[in-house]
Amino acid sequence: MHGRTTIEAHMSLSLQGISLQSGGEWLLRDVDLSLERGTVNVLLGPTRSGKTSLMRVMAGLDRPTAGRITADGRDVTGVPVERRSVAMVYQQFINYPSLSVYENIASPLRVRKVAPDAIDAEVRAAARLLKLEAHLAKMPLQLSGGQQQRCAIARAVVRRADLVLLDEPLANLDYKLREELREELPRIFAETGAIFVYATTEPAEALLLGGDTVCLGEGRVLQFGPAAETYRRPASLAAAQTFSDPPMNAMTVAKHGDALRLPSGAGAPALGPLGGLPDGDYVVGIRAHDLRLEPGEGETMELVGTVEVTEITGSESYIHVHTGPLRWVALAAGVHEIAVGAP
């Protein structure tokens, strides 16, 4: 069609100074990101951190209040979603209820007028991947919730879009299938040369998916980089707390010489990396798995507190401890049934 703007295959996508306001509230503020073809990019952050808003702007569903979006150097800020090569999958599965599973998966291919033999081959390949071969003749409402979500993901697979956006798509699936798809989906979409963007609230999922992680907080990019590096070397306390589950424990300490003054007023040696810092006030971040219930060996710091609650997850226990003005969470391997108020 004359005057039609489309995003060509195998693109790179750049967001420059993107802000989005709705109803007087800023959903995104000054977002700068460059995403390259064939990459896996995880949007990590709590609810209302801006993940879905950022995806909607990337897709062309919402126009940013400020900033510009370019694809392969071309400004596509105002190009609507129907004129972009985008596939989207949401946590709440979306299928066509009047079409069979086969036709749901085939629908993007029929729109593109792909040859029937090629449609059949692609649909059956996607169905094998998503374990839907036995359900192709069924209607979506005859499927379980997890099967309906797999149908929606299969449709995105055959779409072969340049930009694939998945907004917490595995949250409703059973554990075993979730683990399998975490391994398979990035590889599948990366092989097509697509930009793969996956939103999650779970730090462990970001590490499992690999690629690059965008830590989001209150609509801003806190940090962007390789997942493992971002986890190991957070650029700020906010990024560290985003990339920790439960959020990283934080404690303000005053360092003087080789000693620390803790919030409780107690003293402790300035050990490890703290020892080489200039005197002054610092915020020390400690992840839950670095707290132990029993005395440790080597460079350890002792904190005395009382137990507020214990959450047993099966193979691990989260112990919530009140120590002075602080409330911390420790992650201990195994089952620990500790009474409330125990020291």
NUPA-246452 format. One line per field, with one value per residue (C-alpha): residue in three letters; chain; x, y, z. Coordinates in steps of 0.5 Angstrom, whole numbers. Layout:
residuo (Ala, ...)
cadena (A, ...)
east (X, ...)
north (Y, ...)
up (Z, ...)
END
This chain:
residuo (Met, His, Gly, Arg, Thr, Thr, Ile, Glu, Ala, His, Met, Ser, Leu, Ser, Leu, Gln, Gly, Ile, Ser, Leu, Gln, Ser, Gly, Gly, Glu, Trp, Leu, Leu, Arg, Asp, Val, Asp, Leu, Ser, Leu, Glu, Arg, Gly, Thr, Val, Asn, Val, Leu, Leu, Gly, Pro, Thr, Arg, Ser, Gly, Lys, Thr, Ser, Leu, Met, Arg, Val, Met, Ala, Gly, Leu, Asp, Arg, Pro, Thr, Ala, Gly, Arg, Ile, Thr, Ala, Asp, Gly, Arg, Asp, Val, Thr, Gly, Val, Pro, Val, Glu, Arg, Arg, Ser, Val, Ala, Met, Val, Tyr, Gln, Gln, Phe, Ile, Asn, Tyr, Pro, Ser, Leu, Ser, Val, Tyr, Glu, Asn, Ile, Ala, Ser, Pro, Leu, Arg, Val, Arg, Lys, Val, Ala, Pro, Asp, Ala, Ile, Asp, Ala, Glu, Val, Arg, Ala, Ala, Ala, Arg, Leu, Leu, Lys, Leu, Glu, Ala, His, Leu, Ala, Lys, Met, Pro, Leu, Gln, Leu, Ser, Gly, Gly, Gln, Gln, Gln, Arg, Cys, Ala, Ile, Ala, Arg, Ala, Val, Val, Arg, Arg, Ala, Asp, Leu, Val, Leu, Leu, Asp, Glu, Pro, Leu, Ala, Asn, Leu, Asp, Tyr, Lys, Leu, Arg, Glu, Glu, Leu, Arg, Glu, Glu, Leu, Pro, Arg, Ile, Phe, Ala, Glu, Thr, Gly, Ala, Ile, Phe, Val, Tyr, Ala, Thr, Thr, Glu, Pro, Ala, Glu, Ala, Leu, Leu, Leu, Gly, Gly, Asp, Thr, Val, Cys, Leu, Gly, Glu, Gly, Arg, Val, Leu, Gln, Phe, Gly, Pro, Ala, Ala, Glu, Thr, Tyr, Arg, Arg, Pro, Ala, Ser, Leu, Ala, Ala, Ala, Gln, Thr, Phe, Ser, Asp, Pro, Pro, Met, Asn, Ala, Met, Thr, Val, Ala, Lys, His, Gly, Asp, Ala, Leu, Arg, Leu, Pro, Ser, Gly, Ala, Gly, Ala, Pro, Ala, Leu, Gly, Pro, Leu, Gly, Gly, Leu, Pro, Asp, Gly, Asp, Tyr, Val, Val, Gly, Ile, Arg, Ala, His, Asp, Leu, Arg, Leu, Glu, Pro, Gly, Glu, Gly, Glu, Thr, Met, Glu, Leu, Val, Gly, Thr, Val, Glu, Val, Thr, Glu, Ile, Thr, Gly, Ser, Glu, Ser, Tyr, Ile, His, Val, His, Thr, Gly, Pro, Leu, Arg, Trp, Val, Ala, Leu, Ala, Ala, Gly, Val, His, Glu, Ile, Ala, Val, Gly, Ala, Pro)
cadena (A, A, A, A, A, A, A, A, A, A, A, A, A, A, A, A, A, A, A, A, A, A, A, A, A, A, A, A, A, A, A, A, A, A, A, A, A, A, A, A, A, A, A, A, A, A, A, A, A, A, A, A, A, A, A, A, A, A, A, A, A, A, A, A, A, A, A, A, A, A, A, A, A, A, A, A, A, A, A, A, A, A, A, A, A, A, A, A, A, A, A, A, A, A, A, A, A, A, A, A, A, A, A, A, A, A, A, A, A, A, A, A, A, A, A, A, A, A, A, A, A, A, A, A, A, A, A, A, A, A, A, A, A, A, A, A, A, A, A, A, A, A, A, A, A, A, A, A, A, A, A, A, A, A, A, A, A, A, A, A, A, A, A, A, A, A, A, A, A, A, A, A, A, A, A, A, A, A, A, A, A, A, A, A, A, A, A, A, A, A, A, A, A, A, A, A, A, A, A, A, A, A, A, A, A, A, A, A, A, A, A, A, A, A, A, A, A, A, A, A, A, A, A, A, A, A, A, A, A, A, A, A, A, A, A, A, A, A, A, A, A, A, A, A, A, A, A, A, A, A, A, A, A, A, A, A, A, A, A, A, A, A, A, A, A, A, A, A, A, A, A, A, A, A, A, A, A, A, A, A, A, A, A, A, A, A, A, A, A, A, A, A, A, A, A, A, A, A, A, A, A, A, A, A, A, A, A, A, A, A, A, A, A, A, A, A, A, A, A, A, A, A, A, A, A, A, A, A, A, A, A, A, A, A, A, A, A, A, A, A, A, A, A)
east (0, 3, 5, 5, 11, 14, 19, 24, 26, 32, 32, 35, 31, 33, 29, 31, 29, 22, 17, 10, 4, -3, -8, -3, 2, 9, 9, 16, 21, 27, 28, 34, 35, 38, 36, 40, 37, 38, 38, 34, 32, 29, 25, 26, 22, 16, 9, 8, 15, 14, 15, 8, 8, 15, 13, 6, 11, 16, 10, 6, 0, 2, 5, 10, 9, 16, 22, 23, 24, 28, 28, 34, 35, 29, 24, 18, 15, 8, 7, 2, 2, -2, 4, 9, 12, 11, 8, 6, 4, 1, 0, -7, -8, -11, -14, -20, -25, -29, -23, -19, -13, -10, -13, -11, -4, -5, -8, -2, 0, -6, -6, 1, -2, 3, 2, -2, 3, 8, 2, 1, 9, 10, 3, 5, 12, 10, 5, 10, 15, 9, 6, 0, 0, -6, -10, -10, -17, -20, -23, -19, -25, -24, -17, -14, -11, -4, -6, -9, -3, 1, -3, -2, 5, 5, 2, 7, 12, 10, 9, 16, 16, 22, 20, 17, 14, 12, 9, 10, 8, 9, 6, 0, 4, 6, 13, 16, 13, 15, 23, 23, 20, 25, 30, 27, 24, 30, 33, 27, 26, 34, 35, 30, 34, 28, 29, 26, 23, 21, 18, 18, 18, 23, 30, 31, 28, 32, 38, 35, 34, 40, 42, 41, 37, 33, 32, 26, 24, 18, 18, 26, 32, 36, 41, 42, 47, 49, 44, 50, 54, 48, 46, 54, 55, 49, 50, 45, 42, 35, 38, 41, 34, 30, 35, 34, 29, 27, 29, 36, 37, 40, 44, 47, 53, 59, 66, 72, 78, 78, 71, 64, 58, 51, 44, 43, 49, 54, 60, 63, 70, 70, 71, 72, 71, 69, 76, 79, 73, 75, 71, 64, 57, 55, 49, 51, 47, 46, 42, 38, 42, 49, 45, 46, 43, 49, 56, 60, 68, 72, 70, 63, 59, 54, 47, 43, 35, 28, 24, 18, 16, 18, 16, 18, 18, 20, 27, 28, 26, 25, 26, 24, 28, 27, 34, 34, 31, 32, 27, 31, 30, 35, 34, 36, 37, 32, 26, 27, 21, 23, 18, 16, 20, 26, 33)
north (0, 7, 11, 4, 4, -3, -5, -10, -16, -17, -10, -7, -3, 4, 7, 14, 19, 15, 17, 16, 19, 17, 20, 25, 19, 18, 10, 11, 16, 18, 10, 9, 2, -1, -8, -12, -17, -25, -22, -24, -19, -19, -14, -15, -11, -12, -10, -3, -2, -1, -7, -8, 0, -1, -7, -3, 3, -2, -5, 1, 0, 6, 13, 15, 22, 24, 21, 17, 10, 8, 1, 0, 8, 9, 13, 9, 13, 14, 7, 3, -4, -7, -4, -7, -14, -16, -22, -21, -26, -24, -28, -28, -33, -30, -35, -34, -38, -40, -43, -50, -50, -52, -46, -41, -43, -43, -36, -31, -36, -35, -28, -28, -33, -38, -44, -50, -55, -50, -48, -55, -56, -50, -51, -59, -57, -51, -56, -61, -56, -54, -61, -60, -65, -69, -62, -59, -61, -58, -52, -47, -48, -55, -54, -53, -46, -48, -51, -45, -41, -46, -45, -37, -38, -43, -38, -33, -38, -39, -31, -31, -23, -19, -17, -22, -19, -24, -21, -26, -32, -38, -36, -40, -46, -52, -53, -58, -55, -48, -50, -53, -47, -43, -47, -47, -41, -36, -41, -41, -34, -32, -37, -33, -26, -23, -19, -23, -19, -23, -19, -22, -21, -27, -26, -33, -33, -27, -31, -38, -34, -31, -26, -18, -16, -9, -8, -3, 1, 6, 7, 8, 3, 2, -2, -6, -11, -19, -22, -25, -19, -15, -20, -20, -13, -8, -1, 1, -1, -1, -5, -10, -10, -11, -17, -21, -25, -23, -16, -15, -14, -7, -4, 3, 3, 8, 6, 9, 5, -2, -2, -1, 2, -2, 1, -2, 1, -5, -5, -10, -11, -8, -14, -16, -11, -6, -6, -2, 4, 11, 13, 15, 12, 7, 2, -5, -10, -17, -22, -27, -33, -30, -30, -36, -38, -41, -38, -38, -39, -34, -27, -26, -21, -23, -20, -22, -22, -25, -29, -26, -31, -37, -39, -46, -47, -55, -55, -48, -44, -36, -34, -27, -24, -17, -15, -8, -3, -8, -13, -18, -24, -30, -36, -43, -49, -55, -55, -50, -50, -44, -41, -34, -30, -35, -31)
up (0, -2, 4, 9, 14, 16, 20, 16, 18, 23, 26, 31, 36, 39, 45, 46, 52, 52, 57, 58, 62, 63, 67, 71, 72, 69, 67, 64, 65, 60, 58, 53, 51, 45, 43, 37, 33, 35, 43, 49, 53, 60, 63, 71, 76, 81, 79, 77, 75, 68, 64, 61, 59, 56, 52, 49, 47, 44, 40, 38, 42, 46, 43, 48, 51, 50, 46, 40, 37, 31, 28, 24, 24, 22, 26, 28, 34, 31, 27, 30, 32, 26, 21, 25, 25, 32, 36, 43, 49, 55, 62, 61, 54, 48, 43, 38, 41, 35, 32, 33, 36, 29, 26, 32, 31, 23, 23, 22, 17, 13, 14, 10, 5, 6, 2, 5, 5, 9, 14, 16, 17, 21, 25, 27, 28, 33, 36, 37, 41, 45, 46, 43, 38, 41, 42, 35, 33, 40, 41, 46, 51, 51, 54, 61, 62, 61, 54, 52, 54, 50, 44, 44, 45, 39, 35, 36, 34, 27, 27, 26, 28, 28, 35, 40, 47, 52, 58, 64, 59, 63, 70, 69, 67, 71, 73, 69, 62, 65, 66, 59, 55, 59, 56, 49, 47, 47, 43, 38, 37, 37, 31, 27, 28, 32, 38, 44, 50, 56, 62, 69, 76, 78, 79, 78, 71, 69, 70, 67, 61, 60, 55, 58, 63, 64, 71, 72, 78, 78, 70, 70, 67, 74, 70, 63, 62, 61, 67, 71, 71, 73, 78, 81, 80, 81, 80, 85, 92, 88, 82, 87, 91, 84, 82, 89, 91, 97, 96, 98, 106, 107, 113, 114, 118, 120, 118, 122, 122, 122, 126, 124, 128, 126, 127, 134, 136, 137, 134, 129, 125, 118, 114, 107, 102, 107, 110, 104, 104, 107, 113, 113, 112, 108, 106, 106, 102, 104, 100, 104, 102, 105, 112, 116, 122, 126, 127, 120, 119, 117, 116, 119, 122, 128, 128, 134, 133, 134, 129, 127, 122, 118, 111, 109, 101, 101, 100, 103, 109, 109, 116, 118, 123, 127, 129, 132, 128, 122, 119, 115, 111, 111, 106, 109, 106, 108, 113, 119, 124, 129, 134, 133, 138, 138, 139)
END
